[in-house]
Amino acid sequence: MSAFVDTLRAEWTKFRTIRGWVIGTVAIVGVIVAFGLMPGMQGSCGKNGPGSECSLPVGPGGEEVTDTFTFLHQALTGDGEVIARVAGMTGIATGEDPDKPNHTVEPWAKAGLIIRAATDQGSSYAAVMVTGGHGVRMQYDYTHDVAGSPDGVTAAVPRWLRLTRAGDTVTAAESVDGDRWTTVGTARLRGLPPTVEVGLFATSPQHSEELHTGLMSGAMGGPTQVTGTFDHLAARDGWTGAAWHPDVIGHADGPANGAPGAEGPPAPASGVEQVGDAMRLTGSGDIAPAVSGSGGLGVSITQTLVGTFVGLILAVVVGTVFVTAEYRRGLVRTTFAASPGRLRVLAAKATVVGGVMFVTGLAAAAATVVFGQRVLRGNGVYVHSAPAGTEVRVVVGTAVLLAVAAILGLGLGALLRRGVTAVTTAVLVIVLPYLLAMTVLTGDAARWLLRVSPAAAFALQQASPEYPQVANLYTPADGYFPLAPWAGFAVLTAWAAVALAAAAVTQRRRDA
């Protein structure tokens, strides 16, 4: 143990006395902080006078939510059930002709029944619905989604829906004929008041489409609208409501689909229309967790760490030349003479460069995440709040990303020995996959590369969860990655372990 400590002390002395390595380490902090704090992305939050401040409603679990929909409701007290038949769904996107015969309904457009604690945005709720492309669903309290039958709705094939309340428990069911019912799911809404709002709803999220032109990528889209046609509406078995009231919850003139700071056309008009015994609800928006990204609202704290990419390049270079410089100058023989255990030397070098990069990344990421959010908000950009645990994981994850990437560079340097060759290989292995996934590759190809390459570890910086029931592009450019944070870290660690193992084998077999 003492021999390793002596070797570790010697390697640390080398590192801190070589000016180029120290300058490179300081530069890593500089570029990460500079990219995070420089004026860049702009938004409209708070930039258009009083009333232009941006905020999102908060759901029962403390998460930010989107809560905009058309609602035909009445106040109902006690246990009981509400039933309706969805006889049809049609949809349009902004700019489409409403009289167009074959509209495409957005896959996550929703029309169905809902029970809410109140009409206030962010209120606890349970709903059963027919969607544009995902069949019948039960959703409750924004983050929960339960699948029912996969069939959609047409005028020829309507769908019956039912919600039943018993205390704070709500059960959703569906039927093809109104007689034989199948349970979709059950939700317990803690604290549900005795009197709730119950009725029909319709809403349709923003459409987003990923675009790629040459080396550039982006997104286009806009608000969409759905019209759900309902009949056989009945509230019974203990419900005591009276008149039905139409409302458009959460809708206001301004940004599309209520998106804070979003630019683009206004959402299509919403409302309720009675046609004979049927009710038509036209709605736009969503009832779901709020997400960041091209198809969502604002950005996450990941946006503050855009400089990590450049910092990673510097970390890899420092890690690589920390070993190749000794081979180039012939000093490695002196090192091995002073510390005959070659594996001990390799382990000490990995510990030093990994430790230095971890501390460097920790300081840079902590400063950037804290102050970068202030810069973005000062520029009018909506930044989603993140739990303290998530912020800590993003900061520590960035430090770990730089540390292990530098160790991978060290392993490649010890394996290849030549500085230019080793640096080029390290950049190609670690940096190029990330660059390709961000700018050139699309869809499954980009996601595959971010699963198998060391760039998978950028998932450590993901600050916003993905929700299958929320329409969004979820692209790496928006801070979403195909692997869970620690799974991405495991991929990078595996690459580093293989590189170090190969270097250890070659160091024992080859002359210095």
N, C-alpha and C positions, 0 to 999 in steps of 0.2 A: 504493500500500500504506500509506504514511504517513497519507494522508487517512482510510482506513478505521480505522486504529489510533486516530487522534484522535477519530473519531466513536464508536468503540467505548468509548473512555475517557469520553467525554461521557455516553453512555447508561448506563454502569456507575455514574457519579457520580449521575445522576438516580435510578437504582434504589435505591442504598444510602442516599440522603438522604430518601426518602419513607417515613415511619414506617409507613404502612399496608401497603406492599409488604413491608417487612422483617418486620413482625409476621405477615403472612400466610405468609411463607416459614418463619419459626420455628414457626408453628402446624402446618405440614405435618409437620415432624419430630415435634412433640408428639403429633398424632393417630395417626400410624403407630406410634410407639413405645408410646403409651398403649393402643391397641387390642391390640397384640401382647403386652403385659406384664400387662394387667389380668387378675384371676382370672375365669375364664369356664368353658370346657369342662372337664368333670370325667370321670375314669375310675377304674378299680379297680386299676390296676397298682401293686403295692406297698402298697396301702391295707388289705389284709386280713391283715396279719401275715406271718411268715416263710413263704416258698413262694409268695407271691402276686406276686412280681416277674415282669415280663413279658419274654420274649425270643423271638426267632424263630431257627430254624436258618438257617445260611448255606450256600448252594450252592457248587459248584466255581468259579464265576466271581466269588464274593464278594458276590453279591446275596442279600437276605433271601428266604426261600422258605417256602411252605406244604408240608408233607410228612406227610400223614395219610391212611392207607389200610389196607385189609385185605389181607393178604399170605399166600399159601400157597406155601411155598418150600422149597428145599433147597440146600445148599452144593454147588457144582459146579466142577470144575477142568478147565481146558484148553479147546480149541476144540470146537465142536459146535453143536447146535441144539435148540430146544424148540418143540413144536407143541401147539396145543389148538384146539378148536372152541368158539366162543361160540354156544350154542344159544338164548339168550334174555336179555333185560334187562327188569327191572321197577323202578319207583321210587316213592317216596313222599316227602312233605314232613312236617315236624314237625306233629303233630296230626291227620294223616290216618289213616284206618282201614286197617291192613295188609291186611284182607280185601277192601278195595274192589276191584272187578273191573277198573277201567280207570285205572290210575295213570299219571301223567305223569312220564316220565323227564326229569330236568334235562338241558338240551341239552349241557352239558359234563360230564355224568356219564361215567365211564370204566370199562371192564371189558376186561381183556386180559392180555398177557404182559409181563413186565418182567425186565430184568437189572440188578442193582445191585452196586456195589462193596462195600456192606455194608448192614446194616439200620439203621445210625445215620441220623437225620434229616439231610438235606442231602447225602447221599452221591451220587456220580455214578451215573447210570442211563441206560438206553435202554429204551423201551417201545413196543409196538404195541398198539393198542386199538380197540375199537368205542365210539363215543360216543352219547349220547342224541339228538343232533340235528345232528352235524357229520360223520357217516360214520366211516370208518376213518382213524386218524391214527398217525403215528409222532412221539413226543416224546422229547426227551433233554435231560439237564442243565437242566431246568426252563424255560429261555427259548426252546428250539428246538421248532418245530412244523412237521410236514410232512403235507400232506393226501394221503390215499389215495382210494379210491372213496367217493362220497357216500352210498352205501346204508347203511341201518341194519340192525338185526338183529331178527328175529321168530322165533317157534318154527317157522314154515313156511319161513323163509329164514335159516338160520344162516350163520356166517362163520368160516372157518378163518384162524388167525393163526400166524405163525412168526417166531422170532428166531434168527439165526445169528451165532455169534461166531467171529472169526478174529483172534487177538491182541487188539489194542485196538479193532478195528473190529466194529461190530454192524450187521447188515442185517435190516431188517423186511420181511416179505412177507405177502400175503393171498391167499385162494383161496375160490372158491365151492364147490369139491368136494374139496379136499384133494389134488388131483393137479396141476392147472395153477395155477402160482403167479405172482403179479405183485408186483414189488418196490415197496414203498412209499417206502423211503428208507434211507440209510446214515449212520451216525454213527461218529465216531472219538472214543473216550473215553480221553484221554491218562492214563496212569498206572493203567489198570484192572488190578487185581491178578490173579494166576493163578487164585485161587479166588474165586468170586463167588456171590451169591445170585440164584437164578432161579426164576420161578414165575408164578403167577396173581395178579392184583390187582383190586380194585374200590374205587372211591371216587366221591363225588358232592359237588360244592361247594354252598355256601350259595346259596339262592334269594333274589333281591332284586327288588323291584318299586317303580318310582317312583310316588309319589302326589302329586297336586296338588289342593288344596282352596282355592278363591279365590285369594288372593295368596300362599298358603303352599305349600311343597313339602317333600317328605320321602321316606322309603323304608320299606318294610316287607319282611319276609322271614324266613328262618330256615333251619336245617340241613335238608338233604335226604339221602336214602338211596337207594342203588341195589343191586339184587341181580343179579349176573351168573351165569348157569348155564353151566358148562363141561363138556365131555366130550372123549374121545380125547386126554387129556393124555399127552404122551410127551417125555422128554428122552433124546437119543441122539447117536450119532456123536461119541464122545469124552467126553461128560459122565460124571462118576463119582459123582454124588450118590446118596444112599440114601433115607432116609425123608423124606416131606414134612411140614413143620411149619407150623401156622397161627399167625399173628401179627396184631396190630393195631398198626401203626406210628404213633407220634405221638399216639395218642388218650389222653386223660385226662379224668377228671371235671372239669367246670368250664365255661369259656366255650364257646359254640357253635363247633364246627368248629376248636377249638384257638385261637380268636382271642384274643390277649392283651387283657385288659381288656374284652372284649365282654360285653354283657349279653344275656340271652335264654334260651330253653329249651336244655337239653342236646342234644347230637347224638344221633340214633337209635342203637340198639345195633348193633354190628358183629360179624361172626364168619364162621365157615366151617361148612358142613353138607354131609355126604355123603349123596346120595340115589341108591342103586344104584351105577351106574358114573359118575354125574355128580357134580360138585362145585358147590355154591352158595356164592358169596362175597357177603356183604352188607357194604357199606362206606360211610363218610361222610367228607368232607374234600376234599382235593385234593393233587395233586402238581404244583406250579406256582410261578411267582414270586409273592411276597407283594405285594399292592397295598393302597393306602389307599382310603378312600371308603365310600360307603353299602353296597356289596356286598363290601367288603374288610375290612382290619384297620387300626384306628387312623387316623392322619392323617399327612400329609407336612409338610415345613417350609413349604409354601404357607400352611398354616393360621395361621402366625404373622403373616402380612402382610395380614390382613383389613382393617386400617385404610387400606390403599392406596386403597380406593374413596373414602373421605372426603378423603384427601390429594390425590387426583386432582382432585376438585372445586375445592379451594383453589388447586391449581396452575393449573388452567384459568382461574379467575377472575383470579389475579395476571397471567397471561400476557395476558389480554384487556384488563384495565384499564391495563396498562403502555403501551398505545397509545391506547385510547379516552379516557383522562384528559386527554391533551394536546389532543385534538380538542374535548373538552367545555370546557376552559378557554381554548382558543384559543392555547395555547403551541406548537402544531405549526408555526405560521408562523415563530416564533423558531427552532425546530429546523431548519426547512428553509432559513432564512436563513443560519444558521451552517454548515449542511452541505447545500449545494444538491443533492447527489446523493440523490434520494429513495430509490432502490433501495439505496444504501449505508446510509441510515438504517434502512431495514427490515431489512437483513441484520444490522446492528449490534444492533438490538433483539432479533432472533431469537437471536443469539449470546449476548447477555447473559442473557436470560430462560432460554434452554435450558441454558446453563452453570450458572446459579444453581440451577435445579431438578435438574440432574444431581447436583451436589455435595450438595444437600439430600437427594435421594432415596437417594444412596449412603450417607450417614451414617445416615439413618433405617433403611434396610433392613438394613445391616450390624449395627447394634445390635439390631434386632428379631429377626433370624434367629438370632443367637448367643444372646441372653438369652431370647427367646420360647420356644425349645425347652426351656430349663430350667424355665420356668414351667409349660409343658404337662406335662412329665414329673413335676414336683413335684405337679401336680394329678392324677396317676395316669393320664394319657393316653399311649398308646403312640405315639411319633413315629418314623416310619421314618427310618433313617439315609440320608443322601444323599452321593454322592461329592463331594469337594472342588470339582471342576469344576462340578458342578450347583449347589452353594451359591453359587459365584462368579457363575455365569450368572444365578441368581435375584436376587442382590443388584444386580448391574450392570443386569440387565434391568428391575428396578423403577425404578432411577435413570433409565434411558433412557425408560421409559414415561412418567414424570412430565415429563421434559424435552421430549419430542416432543409430548406432549399440550399443554403450555404453549405451544409454538411454534404448534401448530394453533389454540389460542385467540388467540394474537397475530395470526395471519393473518386469522381471522374478525373480530377487532377492527379491524384496518386496513381490511378490506373493508367492514364495516358502519358503523364509526365511532361509533355510539351505544352507550354502555356497557351499558344494560339489554338492548337488543336483541342485542348481540353476546354478552354473558354467557349470556343465555337460549338463544341459538342454539348456543353452544359446549356448554352442558350437555346440550341435547337431542341433539346430534350425538354427543357422546363418552360421556356418563354414562348417558343413558336406555337405550340398547341393552343395556348391561351389566346395568342394573337389571331390565329386562324379561326378559332371558335367565335371570337368577337366580331371579326370583320369579313370573313370570306365564307365559311361554312354556314349552313342553315339547318334548322330542325334536328332530325335524328343524328345526322353526321356530327354536328357541333356537340350535341349532348353525349354521343359516344366518346368523342375525343376527351371531353371533360370528365369522363368516368375512368378512363384507363391511363391517362397521362398525369404527370406530376401536377399539372394545372388544376387537377381535381381539388387540391387543397384550398383553392380560392373559395370553396364552399364555406370555409371557416368565417368568411366575412358576410355571409347571408344573414340579414337582420329581419326579414319579413317572411313569414311562413307561406307556403303555397296551399291553396284550398281548391280541391278538385271541382267544387260547386261554384267557383267564382271565375267568370270569364276574364282571362288575362293572358298575355303572351308568355309570361314567365321566362324571359330570355336571360342569358348570362349578362348581356349588356345592361339589364335592369337590376342586376344583383341577385338573380335566381340561378341556382345550379342544380344539376340532376342528382347529385348525391347529398346525403345529410352531411352536416359540417364535419363530424368526426369520422365519417366514412371517407370523405374526401381527404382528410388528414392522413388516414390509414394508407391511402394509395400513395401519397407522397413519401410517407415513412417507409413503405415497402421498396420504393425506388431507391431511396437513400441507403437502406439496409443492403440491397443487392449491390449497389455501387461500392459501399465500404467493404463488403465481403469479398468482392472481386479484387479490390485494391489490396486487401489483406493477403489474399492468396498470391498475387503477383509480387508483392513486396518480399514475401518469404522465399520466393523461387528465383527472383532476379537480383542481379547485383545492383548496388546503389549507383 
